[in-house]
Structures are given as structure tokens and as C-alpha cells.
Amino acid sequence: GRSVFDALDGFVESNEVSLPPEPDDAQGVVLVRPVTGSEDFVAIFQTCETFTADIVNSETGEPTYQGIDSTLREVQMILDGGMWLVVDTVSVESFTGPECE
């Protein structure tokens, strides 16, 4: 699955930047549901990431994308030395709008 870093690399290659989101926008990550099989040292869960900020050309300021998108991701974390570390994140499905259905 594509990671958020793939998207960021794409923005750099196409000379695009994300504007800061409006304060009232529902941008963020929401824990959707835990996934069975989590143990004391491993946590697997799904999140719904919503991205609402406009994408603009970094030189001209012209909008290249204006929309609200959400991505359902499965995240795996491990407890290592007292800290939870993300070891894997997989994009499960993409949605148009502010929610994962």
C-alpha cells in the first residue's frame, strides 16, 4: 500500500505544497477500530485519516487540488524499550469526503 510518504514525495516532484488547514476543518486521524490479535507488546488498529487542506503550486500559489479525502489505514505498533513505535502502516481503502465508510 502507498504510505503518506509516497504522497509527500509526489508533491515534491510536482512542485506542490499543502496549505495549512483552516482551524475549524476536521483534519486529523481518528481511531476507527482495534484489530483482533493485539498483544501486550503489539498493537494493530485501523485509523481514518482525513486531509482537508488545499494543495497549491508552490511557485504560483494556484490551487491544484481542492477536496476532502479520507484514507482507511491499518497500523501496526510494537512496544520497544517503553516506547510505542510504528512498524507498519498499510492503506486499506480511500474515500472521497470526511469519513471512512
C-alpha positions as CSV (number, residue, x, y, z in Angstrom):
1,G,0.0,0.0,0.0
2,R,1.0,3.6,-0.5
3,S,2.2,5.4,2.5
4,V,1.8,9.0,3.4
5,F,5.5,9.4,2.4
6,D,4.7,8.4,-1.2
7,A,2.2,11.2,-1.4
8,L,4.6,13.7,0.1
9,D,7.3,12.6,-2.4
10,G,4.8,13.1,-5.2
11,F,4.1,16.6,-4.0
12,V,7.8,17.5,-4.0
13,E,8.2,16.1,-7.6
14,S,5.3,18.1,-8.9
15,N,6.2,21.3,-7.1
16,E,3.1,21.3,-4.9
17,V,2.6,22.2,-1.2
18,S,-0.2,21.8,1.2
19,L,-1.7,24.9,2.7
20,P,-2.3,25.0,6.5
21,P,-5.8,23.7,7.3
22,E,-8.4,26.1,8.5
23,P,-8.8,26.0,12.3
24,D,-12.3,24.6,12.0
25,D,-11.5,21.9,9.5
26,A,-12.0,18.3,10.6
27,Q,-8.5,17.3,9.6
28,G,-6.8,14.6,11.6
29,V,-6.6,10.9,12.4
30,V,-9.4,9.0,14.1
31,L,-9.0,5.6,15.6
32,V,-11.6,3.5,13.8
33,R,-11.3,0.1,15.5
34,P,-8.8,-2.2,17.0
35,V,-7.9,-5.3,15.2
36,T,-8.1,-8.7,17.0
37,G,-4.8,-10.3,17.8
38,S,-3.2,-7.4,19.7
39,E,-0.9,-8.5,22.5
40,D,0.9,-6.8,25.3
41,F,3.8,-5.7,23.0
42,V,2.0,-5.4,19.7
43,A,-0.9,-3.2,18.8
44,I,-2.8,-3.4,15.5
45,F,-5.6,-1.0,14.7
46,Q,-7.2,0.9,11.9
47,T,-7.4,4.7,11.5
48,C,-9.3,7.0,9.3
49,E,-7.0,9.9,8.1
50,T,-8.8,12.9,6.8
51,F,-7.0,15.5,4.8
52,T,-8.8,18.8,4.1
53,A,-6.1,21.3,3.2
54,D,-5.9,22.6,-0.4
55,I,-2.9,21.6,-2.5
56,V,-1.3,24.5,-4.4
57,N,1.6,25.0,-6.8
58,S,4.4,26.2,-4.6
59,E,5.6,28.9,-7.1
60,T,2.3,30.3,-8.4
61,G,0.0,29.6,-5.4
62,E,-2.6,28.3,-7.9
63,P,-4.8,25.5,-6.4
64,T,-4.0,22.2,-8.0
65,Y,-6.4,20.2,-5.8
66,Q,-9.3,21.2,-3.6
67,G,-11.2,18.5,-1.9
68,I,-11.6,16.4,1.2
69,D,-10.2,12.9,1.2
70,S,-10.0,10.1,3.8
71,T,-7.9,7.0,3.9
72,L,-8.5,3.9,6.0
73,R,-5.2,2.6,7.2
74,E,-4.1,-0.4,9.2
75,V,-1.3,0.5,11.6
76,Q,0.9,-1.9,13.5
77,M,2.9,-0.8,16.5
78,I,5.3,-2.5,18.9
79,L,6.4,-1.7,22.4
80,D,10.1,-1.3,22.4
81,G,12.0,0.0,25.4
82,G,8.9,1.5,26.9
83,M,8.0,3.4,23.7
84,W,5.4,2.5,21.1
85,L,6.9,2.5,17.6
86,V,5.0,2.3,14.3
87,V,6.5,-0.6,12.4
88,D,4.0,-0.8,9.5
89,T,1.1,1.2,8.0
90,V,-0.9,0.0,5.1
91,S,-3.5,1.9,3.1
92,V,-6.7,-0.3,3.1
93,E,-9.1,1.9,1.1
94,S,-9.5,5.6,0.0
95,F,-12.7,7.6,0.3
96,T,-13.9,10.9,-1.0
97,G,-15.2,13.1,1.8
98,P,-14.5,13.5,5.6
99,E,-15.2,9.9,6.7
100,C,-14.2,6.3,6.0
101,E,-17.4,4.4,5.3
